[in-house]
């Protein structure tokens, strides 16, 4: 219950509805109304444009009223099967003790005026609402509001019948319109809102809205409109089935790279290399503090490019690489040449640099070099320079792969040794406490010279330890021995581990089954390395240019929280094969190991990101070792690795109109050549917070938030991390609401910009993902740590697919598919919402999260499709390895799966067959991952939106109450200033400035 101002009604997000011109989820409390005209809700404290739940952009003012919408408990809502009974007569007074009781709505009567000119309703869904009946009372004259009709009247609160209670505010409305049609632009009842008044950013301070910086100066009619828009009080509403989950926006097209950014600056690098969380950089620290979402970037320096987009290689030869003398920026398309081409100005620090004679060229009439089109570094946002010898600490080393293999009894029984590689000799060191390397110069061989020896060893490897009964694992001593061999050359260490390290240094204890730790302040300790030995070894590996990849196979606890530390600080990654069986998972291991060995890899790499004056990157997130404040050490990095970083402003106010970013990766290519890959991008500086929201990139935001959340689980409880993500969304949407609520008078609505319409859903998916969901009983600790490690490295597109996977129905497609359709399955078959309502018992569905396939077989699948799969449905489907049979439908199905795998080659999606109703496998593999549904005590999509919605208006109540009294004083002041002068009004204006900031 709100406090303060005794005797006055408390503000609430729920209110009595306007008679004919209400919108879904009407604003709160007493409504100012005319005797026979519509009532209008008041503006909240600050303003610009506002809209309705998950509608396309634009202001939201309804013309058709919605049905009642009753709020439920905070965890979700219950949908009654029958409508609510009619309320008591007006004379009845409900008890005041229940927090969900309905209270009266004090009303104001005003002179009759024509309805305000407002845009038609937009949003979802258009719902009918019973008109609210005005309650008349003895009039009280308010000074300063003249009119031919009776003056504005005020009546103290009286009890209102339950039948007259208004629905709560609609949970999601959208902000200023975008240029492209949104998801709901195609929905029935959608009306395009009026266009936005243009960008208020880009240094256009005169267009910035400063709500309540001064009292209104318009006509008396404007003041009357302000009174008409008031909506205050505490009237809890009710919630019915009015929120249609089907109308909520879903990213069924996957990741969509921002195009406006590229169109504004066509010389920027491709977004696959560098994406900013918002393409509009705030011009001041105060503006940045109001952007409650992460301000930063996601970088994937070696992202795979098509043949048409290959990064050009430039060799300056004896001239040397052209760089700024002061900030060391590499020459790029945004530098400018002056003095007839003899000097060039750095776009980051504005220093004038001399142009060497070997690089000199004349300028044309526009000041552009005449050879700019022939020089990739001057017309491409991405380029690679061949590095001269001064960029080398030592001569480039050949790529080195070292295999460290667990040969304990559990590894042998799992079949792990049947699919791996190793060094061509085996020598036994029995002293695990004092490890040494026998024949240190002969343990590394050239593959081309000793290929037959390696192949012979691989053939004999499965039988060498066939009879072993050793259950212990001396992982730590073996790790030290591998380091001794590799430290001279560096390279990549591939670890194949199947059991918990139990002998020698680095031994670990079984700690993952301690249920008592979960839910306590010590819970996070299970997700960090237990022994500092592993972090120290990771630091040594990074120092000597050794990257580590961990392949984990066990069905028992192996403490991947500790083993994964080796990958975390060396630029590596973790591959997880729970309950590995060679007959089922050998294809997955073969593909992922093969890609690890053959994909383009940058060796002995370091990466730095430079920024324009006044901004800098403050924190970095991903798998690397931070060598200095801004230098990332990457012993081995490849095209499947991405890194996130957060940006901060060093200066109180930026004076430049554009900020430039440059990513530089110095590395050794597999061919032995030292190179520098450079990506350059520019972004505008804005003075409008709304422009920052409009230029936001959901994919980049989700990538940064995911990494922040994973890191937070290492120091906090899982529940605290989920709450942290929820608060970020609530603060961001609340701030955006403050920008637009006043101008369009839509109190009680939660709004969002078009650019962020999918953000709440992605954050919900993140909270329900394997690393964050539930507690001890929901996910095995090793699986939680392994998937968390994977999320720290995924590029934007792969991450978004993992969070909101694709669900497609393929049985109808298989019966009529052509070879042309199979070439691009993702475009031929539409994706479905992740809800059980999308599943038809007569269908065959593929669930793809980028890491695995779940093939759901409906109980009423047509016999011709069921037989073509060549599956014995009476057997244990967990042991079935789906393969192609002679049937045409089977060949088409395998073609579909292969096409989906080719779209993301980083991981091999293993097929898991699931029959409808087969428990617990159906719930484990599919139902628990249907993000839109309520599962395992977690919120569904609609519940999540309502949960966010309930928290946004709550923080506005006291400010809304102050706003009401402020408007009353302004109306009085406007009347009295004619007789008393402007001094009194000036005092009121100063008071308002102090109250509303």
Secondary structure as GFF3:
##gff-version 3
##sequence-region A 1 997
A	DSSP	beta_strand	30	34	.	.	.	ID=ss1
A	DSSP	beta_strand	108	110	.	.	.	ID=ss2
A	DSSP	beta_strand	153	154	.	.	.	ID=ss3
A	DSSP	three_ten_helix	162	164	.	.	.	ID=ss4
A	DSSP	beta_strand	173	174	.	.	.	ID=ss5
A	DSSP	three_ten_helix	183	186	.	.	.	ID=ss6
A	DSSP	three_ten_helix	205	207	.	.	.	ID=ss7
A	DSSP	alpha_helix	220	228	.	.	.	ID=ss8
A	DSSP	beta_strand	231	232	.	.	.	ID=ss9
A	DSSP	three_ten_helix	245	247	.	.	.	ID=ss10
A	DSSP	alpha_helix	260	264	.	.	.	ID=ss11
A	DSSP	beta_strand	274	276	.	.	.	ID=ss12
A	DSSP	beta_strand	280	282	.	.	.	ID=ss13
A	DSSP	alpha_helix	285	290	.	.	.	ID=ss14
A	DSSP	beta_strand	296	299	.	.	.	ID=ss15
A	DSSP	three_ten_helix	307	309	.	.	.	ID=ss16
A	DSSP	beta_strand	312	314	.	.	.	ID=ss17
A	DSSP	three_ten_helix	317	319	.	.	.	ID=ss18
A	DSSP	beta_strand	336	338	.	.	.	ID=ss19
A	DSSP	three_ten_helix	339	341	.	.	.	ID=ss20
A	DSSP	beta_strand	343	345	.	.	.	ID=ss21
A	DSSP	beta_strand	352	354	.	.	.	ID=ss22
A	DSSP	three_ten_helix	357	359	.	.	.	ID=ss23
A	DSSP	three_ten_helix	372	374	.	.	.	ID=ss24
A	DSSP	alpha_helix	376	379	.	.	.	ID=ss25
A	DSSP	beta_strand	382	386	.	.	.	ID=ss26
A	DSSP	three_ten_helix	389	391	.	.	.	ID=ss27
A	DSSP	beta_strand	401	405	.	.	.	ID=ss28
A	DSSP	alpha_helix	409	414	.	.	.	ID=ss29
A	DSSP	three_ten_helix	416	419	.	.	.	ID=ss30
A	DSSP	alpha_helix	451	464	.	.	.	ID=ss31
A	DSSP	alpha_helix	475	486	.	.	.	ID=ss32
A	DSSP	beta_strand	491	497	.	.	.	ID=ss33
A	DSSP	three_ten_helix	515	517	.	.	.	ID=ss34
A	DSSP	three_ten_helix	523	527	.	.	.	ID=ss35
A	DSSP	alpha_helix	532	543	.	.	.	ID=ss36
A	DSSP	beta_strand	546	552	.	.	.	ID=ss37
A	DSSP	alpha_helix	560	568	.	.	.	ID=ss38
A	DSSP	beta_strand	574	576	.	.	.	ID=ss39
A	DSSP	alpha_helix	582	598	.	.	.	ID=ss40
A	DSSP	beta_strand	601	611	.	.	.	ID=ss41
A	DSSP	beta_strand	615	621	.	.	.	ID=ss42
A	DSSP	beta_strand	625	626	.	.	.	ID=ss43
A	DSSP	beta_strand	631	638	.	.	.	ID=ss44
A	DSSP	beta_strand	643	649	.	.	.	ID=ss45
A	DSSP	beta_strand	658	668	.	.	.	ID=ss46
A	DSSP	beta_strand	674	686	.	.	.	ID=ss47
A	DSSP	alpha_helix	689	694	.	.	.	ID=ss48
A	DSSP	alpha_helix	698	712	.	.	.	ID=ss49
A	DSSP	alpha_helix	718	744	.	.	.	ID=ss50
A	DSSP	beta_strand	751	752	.	.	.	ID=ss51
A	DSSP	three_ten_helix	754	756	.	.	.	ID=ss52
A	DSSP	alpha_helix	759	767	.	.	.	ID=ss53
A	DSSP	alpha_helix	781	791	.	.	.	ID=ss54
A	DSSP	alpha_helix	796	803	.	.	.	ID=ss55
A	DSSP	beta_strand	806	809	.	.	.	ID=ss56
A	DSSP	alpha_helix	811	816	.	.	.	ID=ss57
A	DSSP	three_ten_helix	821	823	.	.	.	ID=ss58
A	DSSP	alpha_helix	825	828	.	.	.	ID=ss59
A	DSSP	three_ten_helix	836	838	.	.	.	ID=ss60
A	DSSP	beta_strand	844	848	.	.	.	ID=ss61
A	DSSP	beta_strand	852	857	.	.	.	ID=ss62
A	DSSP	alpha_helix	863	868	.	.	.	ID=ss63
A	DSSP	three_ten_helix	877	879	.	.	.	ID=ss64
A	DSSP	alpha_helix	888	902	.	.	.	ID=ss65
A	DSSP	beta_strand	910	915	.	.	.	ID=ss66
A	DSSP	alpha_helix	921	925	.	.	.	ID=ss67
A	DSSP	three_ten_helix	927	929	.	.	.	ID=ss68
A	DSSP	alpha_helix	941	954	.	.	.	ID=ss69
A	DSSP	alpha_helix	957	980	.	.	.	ID=ss70
A	DSSP	alpha_helix	983	996	.	.	.	ID=ss71
###
